Amino acid sequence: MTTPDPDEVLLERIGRGDMAAVSALVSRKLPRLLSLGRRMLGDATEAEDVAQETLMRTWKQAATWVPGKARIDTWMHRVALNLCYDRLRRRRDTVSPDDVDIVDDAVGAAVQIEQAQTAQALQRALAQLPERQRTAITLNYFQEMSNIEAAATMGVSIEAMESLLARARRTLRGLMSDETPRVNPVKAGGKS
């Protein structure tokens, strides 16, 4: 038995022109759509465009939505991913590591620099992954989707999703180990 989709009620209300439901759906979905767009495109402005287009398509689809056919969240992520893919194909570019800012006020400057360098290395490594592997990692880790949700969003089986994730993690480990120098604890002040 599947759990009911909590967004169906909102979509039904949106289909009837309820602006409060539009506001509720936007506040519920916008942060994740923006996050997905930024991870896939590496550009905040393009991510905003993708999120806005996804929300517009959802609004237009609301009156004709067939309940139970698909989860609304899954459908919206699929739309957003397709829009990201379209933009990536058009520009044939990679994500810029300069788009990543990690700042934690509770840590010192050295730790902040190390975190920023690690985040940049991760962004560069993610950009080198094949598109489907990057999508699987983004949905699973950054969008915090379960394997089942991510597989549905990508239109693949659970086994295919798990295979994509395994290959992506293996590739990322290799890319990150190539980029991140190992510190020898003895030379770094550790006990010999």
GUNU-858858 format. One record per residue (C-alpha): residue number from 1; z, y, x. Coordinates in nm, 4 decimals, m for minus. Example, Ala and Ser with C-alpha at 12.3 -4.5 7.8 and 13.67 -1.06 7.14 Angstrom:
// residues 2
+-----+----------+----------+----------+
: num :        z :        y :        x :
+-----+----------+----------+----------+
:   1 :   0.7800 :  m0.4500 :   1.2300 :
:   2 :   0.7140 :  m0.1060 :   1.3670 :
+-----+----------+----------+----------+
This chain:
// residues 192
+-----+----------+----------+----------+
: num :        z :        y :        x :
+-----+----------+----------+----------+
:   1 :   0.0000 :   0.0000 :   0.0000 :
:   2 :  m0.0994 :   0.3355 :   0.1434 :
:   3 :   0.1221 :   0.6388 :   0.1150 :
:   4 :  m0.0085 :   0.9200 :  m0.1054 :
:   5 :  m0.1761 :   1.2081 :   0.0713 :
:   6 :   0.0566 :   1.5108 :   0.0409 :
:   7 :  m0.2412 :   1.7457 :   0.0820 :
:   8 :  m0.4262 :   1.6180 :  m0.2269 :
:   9 :  m0.2097 :   1.8222 :  m0.4622 :
:  10 :  m0.2819 :   2.1347 :  m0.2584 :
:  11 :  m0.6540 :   2.0628 :  m0.2518 :
:  12 :  m0.6583 :   2.0076 :  m0.6269 :
:  13 :  m0.4846 :   2.3434 :  m0.6765 :
:  14 :  m0.7295 :   2.5088 :  m0.4351 :
:  15 :  m1.0161 :   2.3615 :  m0.6384 :
:  16 :  m0.8761 :   2.5443 :  m0.9419 :
:  17 :  m0.8651 :   2.8749 :  m0.7490 :
:  18 :  m0.4913 :   2.8820 :  m0.6692 :
:  19 :  m0.4623 :   3.1272 :  m0.3768 :
:  20 :  m0.1004 :   3.0281 :  m0.3081 :
:  21 :  m0.2262 :   2.6737 :  m0.2401 :
:  22 :  m0.4890 :   2.8149 :  m0.0020 :
:  23 :  m0.2121 :   2.9966 :   0.1850 :
:  24 :   0.0036 :   2.6845 :   0.1970 :
:  25 :  m0.2825 :   2.4688 :   0.3301 :
:  26 :  m0.3740 :   2.7291 :   0.5918 :
:  27 :  m0.0162 :   2.7590 :   0.7175 :
:  28 :   0.0176 :   2.3788 :   0.7216 :
:  29 :  m0.3132 :   2.3019 :   0.9013 :
:  30 :  m0.4069 :   2.6066 :   1.1084 :
:  31 :  m0.1764 :   2.5444 :   1.4088 :
:  32 :  m0.3076 :   2.1888 :   1.4635 :
:  33 :  m0.6697 :   2.2925 :   1.4141 :
:  34 :  m0.6285 :   2.5742 :   1.6664 :
:  35 :  m0.4632 :   2.3366 :   1.9113 :
:  36 :  m0.7443 :   2.0836 :   1.8732 :
:  37 :  m1.0075 :   2.3532 :   1.9224 :
:  38 :  m0.8361 :   2.4938 :   2.2330 :
:  39 :  m0.8001 :   2.1468 :   2.3884 :
:  40 :  m1.1590 :   2.0498 :   2.3183 :
:  41 :  m1.3250 :   2.3834 :   2.3934 :
:  42 :  m1.0876 :   2.5572 :   2.6341 :
:  43 :  m1.1471 :   2.8878 :   2.4583 :
:  44 :  m0.9066 :   3.0478 :   2.2112 :
:  45 :  m1.1765 :   3.2530 :   2.0350 :
:  46 :  m1.4007 :   2.9522 :   1.9831 :
:  47 :  m1.0982 :   2.7522 :   1.8653 :
:  48 :  m1.0285 :   3.0212 :   1.6041 :
:  49 :  m1.3908 :   3.0058 :   1.4889 :
:  50 :  m1.3746 :   2.6260 :   1.4578 :
:  51 :  m1.0442 :   2.6413 :   1.2674 :
:  52 :  m1.1794 :   2.9089 :   1.0322 :
:  53 :  m1.5008 :   2.7142 :   0.9664 :
:  54 :  m1.3011 :   2.3952 :   0.9027 :
:  55 :  m1.0773 :   2.5746 :   0.6538 :
:  56 :  m1.3808 :   2.7302 :   0.4815 :
:  57 :  m1.5459 :   2.3880 :   0.4472 :
:  58 :  m1.2212 :   2.2460 :   0.3088 :
:  59 :  m1.2012 :   2.5270 :   0.0554 :
:  60 :  m1.5641 :   2.4672 :  m0.0504 :
:  61 :  m1.5003 :   2.0903 :  m0.0757 :
:  62 :  m1.1803 :   2.1277 :  m0.2803 :
:  63 :  m1.3364 :   2.1284 :  m0.6281 :
:  64 :  m1.5373 :   1.8107 :  m0.5625 :
:  65 :  m1.2837 :   1.6200 :  m0.3511 :
:  66 :  m1.2459 :   1.2543 :  m0.4516 :
:  67 :  m0.8753 :   1.1621 :  m0.4243 :
:  68 :  m0.7980 :   0.8493 :  m0.2257 :
:  69 :  m1.1368 :   0.8317 :  m0.0523 :
:  70 :  m1.0013 :   0.9738 :   0.2754 :
:  71 :  m0.6916 :   1.1560 :   0.3936 :
:  72 :  m0.7516 :   1.5301 :   0.3885 :
:  73 :  m0.5936 :   1.5769 :   0.7311 :
:  74 :  m0.8233 :   1.3109 :   0.8775 :
:  75 :  m1.1279 :   1.4662 :   0.7124 :
:  76 :  m1.0357 :   1.8148 :   0.8370 :
:  77 :  m0.9859 :   1.6906 :   1.1928 :
:  78 :  m1.3215 :   1.5116 :   1.1763 :
:  79 :  m1.4898 :   1.8352 :   1.0627 :
:  80 :  m1.3160 :   2.0306 :   1.3407 :
:  81 :  m1.4146 :   1.7717 :   1.6011 :
:  82 :  m1.7775 :   1.7798 :   1.4891 :
:  83 :  m1.7767 :   2.1592 :   1.5128 :
:  84 :  m1.6283 :   2.1340 :   1.8638 :
:  85 :  m1.8905 :   1.8777 :   1.9654 :
:  86 :  m2.1648 :   2.1083 :   1.8356 :
:  87 :  m2.0320 :   2.3947 :   2.0451 :
:  88 :  m1.9938 :   2.1759 :   2.3540 :
:  89 :  m2.3501 :   2.0516 :   2.3187 :
:  90 :  m2.4777 :   2.4076 :   2.2817 :
:  91 :  m2.3064 :   2.5408 :   2.5892 :
:  92 :  m2.3135 :   2.2214 :   2.7984 :
:  93 :  m2.0100 :   2.3519 :   2.9824 :
:  94 :  m1.6653 :   2.2197 :   3.0693 :
:  95 :  m1.3183 :   2.3410 :   2.9868 :
:  96 :  m1.1980 :   2.6054 :   3.2264 :
:  97 :  m0.8636 :   2.5304 :   3.3903 :
:  98 :  m0.7930 :   2.9038 :   3.3782 :
:  99 :  m0.7361 :   2.8750 :   3.0015 :
: 100 :  m0.4080 :   2.6880 :   3.0478 :
: 101 :  m0.0844 :   2.8854 :   3.0620 :
: 102 :   0.2470 :   2.7026 :   3.0805 :
: 103 :   0.5483 :   2.9265 :   3.1137 :
: 104 :   0.9077 :   2.8127 :   3.0786 :
: 105 :   1.1547 :   3.0983 :   3.1139 :
: 106 :   1.4374 :   2.8545 :   3.1890 :
: 107 :   1.2936 :   2.7381 :   3.5196 :
: 108 :   1.2394 :   2.9040 :   3.8550 :
: 109 :   0.9141 :   3.0403 :   3.9915 :
: 110 :   0.8449 :   2.7345 :   4.2098 :
: 111 :   0.8795 :   2.5018 :   3.9118 :
: 112 :   0.6602 :   2.7298 :   3.6992 :
: 113 :   0.3917 :   2.7285 :   3.9661 :
: 114 :   0.4100 :   2.3508 :   3.9962 :
: 115 :   0.3879 :   2.3103 :   3.6172 :
: 116 :   0.0911 :   2.5467 :   3.5999 :
: 117 :  m0.0847 :   2.3585 :   3.8800 :
: 118 :  m0.0200 :   2.0254 :   3.7071 :
: 119 :  m0.1476 :   2.1644 :   3.3759 :
: 120 :  m0.4597 :   2.2961 :   3.5466 :
: 121 :  m0.5152 :   1.9621 :   3.7187 :
: 122 :  m0.4756 :   1.7869 :   3.3844 :
: 123 :  m0.7252 :   2.0232 :   3.2178 :
: 124 :  m0.9763 :   1.9640 :   3.4988 :
: 125 :  m0.9229 :   1.5877 :   3.4696 :
: 126 :  m0.9585 :   1.5992 :   3.0892 :
: 127 :  m1.2823 :   1.7947 :   3.1246 :
: 128 :  m1.4214 :   1.5166 :   3.3473 :
: 129 :  m1.3561 :   1.2436 :   3.0902 :
: 130 :  m1.6432 :   1.1233 :   2.8737 :
: 131 :  m1.6400 :   1.3068 :   2.5409 :
: 132 :  m1.5093 :   1.0154 :   2.3311 :
: 133 :  m1.2264 :   0.9415 :   2.5763 :
: 134 :  m1.1288 :   1.3103 :   2.5867 :
: 135 :  m1.1288 :   1.3154 :   2.2060 :
: 136 :  m0.9110 :   1.0027 :   2.1861 :
: 137 :  m0.6565 :   1.1473 :   2.4329 :
: 138 :  m0.6565 :   1.4859 :   2.2581 :
: 139 :  m0.5997 :   1.3398 :   1.9128 :
: 140 :  m0.3380 :   1.0891 :   2.0254 :
: 141 :  m0.1329 :   1.2962 :   2.2695 :
: 142 :  m0.1955 :   1.6621 :   2.1935 :
: 143 :  m0.2517 :   1.6372 :   1.8169 :
: 144 :   0.0193 :   1.3682 :   1.7977 :
: 145 :  m0.1871 :   1.1445 :   1.5717 :
: 146 :  m0.1109 :   0.7748 :   1.5494 :
: 147 :  m0.3782 :   0.5355 :   1.6746 :
: 148 :  m0.4646 :   0.4603 :   1.3117 :
: 149 :  m0.5083 :   0.8295 :   1.2234 :
: 150 :  m0.7043 :   0.9051 :   1.5408 :
: 151 :  m0.9296 :   0.6021 :   1.4868 :
: 152 :  m1.0012 :   0.7153 :   1.1303 :
: 153 :  m1.0730 :   1.0683 :   1.2503 :
: 154 :  m1.3163 :   0.9411 :   1.5136 :
: 155 :  m1.4670 :   0.6831 :   1.2795 :
: 156 :  m1.3878 :   0.3885 :   1.5087 :
: 157 :  m1.1781 :   0.0736 :   1.4778 :
: 158 :  m0.8181 :   0.0600 :   1.5996 :
: 159 :  m0.9294 :  m0.1740 :   1.8786 :
: 160 :  m1.1980 :   0.0718 :   1.9881 :
: 161 :  m0.9408 :   0.3558 :   1.9826 :
: 162 :  m0.6988 :   0.1547 :   2.1957 :
: 163 :  m0.9797 :   0.0713 :   2.4380 :
: 164 :  m1.0821 :   0.4383 :   2.4623 :
: 165 :  m0.7205 :   0.5380 :   2.5261 :
: 166 :  m0.6719 :   0.2700 :   2.7924 :
: 167 :  m0.9895 :   0.3701 :   2.9763 :
: 168 :  m0.9050 :   0.7404 :   2.9459 :
: 169 :  m0.5504 :   0.6915 :   3.0784 :
: 170 :  m0.6795 :   0.4819 :   3.3682 :
: 171 :  m0.9428 :   0.7455 :   3.4541 :
: 172 :  m0.6906 :   1.0297 :   3.4201 :
: 173 :  m0.4454 :   0.8522 :   3.6530 :
: 174 :  m0.7185 :   0.8203 :   3.9122 :
: 175 :  m0.8331 :   1.1795 :   3.8750 :
: 176 :  m0.4784 :   1.3145 :   3.8807 :
: 177 :  m0.3808 :   1.1094 :   4.1866 :
: 178 :  m0.6884 :   1.2419 :   4.3682 :
: 179 :  m0.5914 :   1.5980 :   4.2822 :
: 180 :  m0.2118 :   1.5878 :   4.3118 :
: 181 :  m0.0920 :   1.5390 :   4.6691 :
: 182 :   0.1951 :   1.2959 :   4.7112 :
: 183 :   0.5094 :   1.4325 :   4.8732 :
: 184 :   0.6762 :   1.2187 :   5.1372 :
: 185 :   1.0499 :   1.2369 :   5.0566 :
: 186 :   1.1437 :   1.1922 :   5.4237 :
: 187 :   0.9328 :   1.4890 :   5.5373 :
: 188 :   1.0339 :   1.6920 :   5.2316 :
: 189 :   1.3999 :   1.6873 :   5.3275 :
: 190 :   1.4986 :   1.3489 :   5.1898 :
: 191 :   1.7197 :   1.1043 :   5.3838 :
: 192 :   1.5514 :   0.8711 :   5.6264 :
+-----+----------+----------+----------+
